[in-house]
């Protein structure tokens, strides 16, 4: 029987990593996917952009809630963390989210009359145990 190392490597890279094997960025991307599914299925939002970047600014999710444009910051935290996801956003991050949103709006041909900022906090126990909390219309000043 022949063994194809490249084929084994391909299939092993496709399997889902265990939570403990994931890097911080992989866990963050997983949390963003959970938040996106939550926005679409539970909140009824329409996703416009994911991880939108302009220079040093990034908006995790840009969605539409009816006529309102929604800029969403996703925070992933352990359920045992001392500081919750929503409280982990400091003044510098708030400024970056605002500036990124302004850059996004300035690139639109037909900018919306209303927009808002939401935060989705994903608290995890492990890879299968998550609690998602949605904070709507958060003031970023």
N, C-alpha and C positions, 0 to 999 in steps of 0.2 A: 504494500500500500504506500502510495506517495504522500509525502507531507508538503503542503504549501505554506511555508512560513509567512509569506506576505498575506495570505488569506486569513490565517489565524490572527495575525496582527490586526488586520482590518476589522474582523469581528470582535476582537477583544477591545478595540478602541471604541466600538459602537455601543458596548454594554454600558449601562448606567453605573456610574461610580458610586461607591458607598459614600455616605455623608462625611465620614471621617477621612476619606481619601481626597475630598474636594479641596481645591485651593479657595482662598477668600473670594477671589473674583468669580470662580465657578459657582460658589454659594450665592453670591450677589446676583449673578445672571439667572440662577434658578429662582430666587426670590422675585426678580423682575418678571419672569414668566408667570409665576403664580399671581402676581399683582395684575398683570395684563389679562389673564383668564378671569380674574375676579371682576375687573372693570367691564369686560365684554359680557360675561354671563350673568353676573349678579346686579351690576349697576346699569347695564344697557348702553354703555358708552361705545363709540366708534373710534377705533385706534387710527390716528393720523400718522404718527411717527414714534419710533422707539430709539432711545439713545441718540437723540438729535444733538449734534455738536456744532458750535460756532466758536472758533478760536479756543479759549480755555474753558468755555462754558458747555455744560451738558444738561439736557432735560431728559429725564428717564423715559417718560411717556407723555405724548401730546395726544389728547383725545377730544372728541366732541360729545357734549351732553346736550342734545337738542341743538339750539343755536349757539350755545356757550362753548368757547374754547377752554379746555382744561389742561393746565400744566401740572403733571404729577411727579412728585419726588417719592421714590420707593426706598424704604429703610428696612433692612433685615437685621434682626437682633435675636439673641438667645432669649428664651422665656425667662431665664434666670438673670438677665442683665440688670444692672442697677438703674441705668438710664434707658427709658423706652425709646423707640425709634423716633417718635414725634418730638421728644425733648432733646434728641441728639443733634438737632439742626441748630447750629450756632449762627451768629450774626454774619460771619463770612460766607457760609453756605447759603443763607437767605439772600444775600446780595448777589451771589453767583446765579441762583435760580431766577431772581428778578431780571438780571442783566441778560441771561440766556433767553428768557421769555420775550424781552424787548427786542432782542436780535431776531428771534423767530418771527414776531409780528411785523417787524420792519421788512422782512423778506417777502411777505405776502402781498400779492397784487390787490386783493380785496380783504383788508384786515377786519376782524370781527369787531362788533361794537361792544361786546362784553367778553371777558375772560376771567378766570379765577385760578387759584392755586390749591391743589389737594395734596394730601400726604397719605400714602398707604404704608402702614407699618406691618411688617410680617415678622411675627415672633415664632421662633422654632424651638422645638424640643429635640427633634431629630429630623431625618429626611422625610418622615411620614407624618409628623405631628406639627401642624402649623395653626396659628391663630392670626387672622387677617383683620386689621382694623382700618377703617376709612375715616379720614378727617377732611371734611369738605370746607372749602372756602377759608383757608387758613391765611391769616394776615402775615405778610412777610416784611414787616418794617420794625 
